[in-house]
């Protein structure tokens, strides 16, 4: 997984809504979000970008760094 910049809204009940990501020098709008879960690695959020590209964002709780991982058919690509 590689580091990425994320602009997100944090709701009062703890829901995180990513709005856009800066990745590989470009800003990409998040078209929709899916499942969210927390585990020992951090807070995970499935997002969809243009072209129905699905990614998993992971916010590492210890250092506050976002990372991105491509997903297809439920399997990690990166």
Buried (B, 14 or more C-beta within 10 A) or exposed (E): BEEBEBEBEEEEEEEBBBEBBEBEEEEBEBEEBEEBEEEEEBBBBBBBBEEEEBBBBBBBEEEEBBBBBEBEEEEEEE
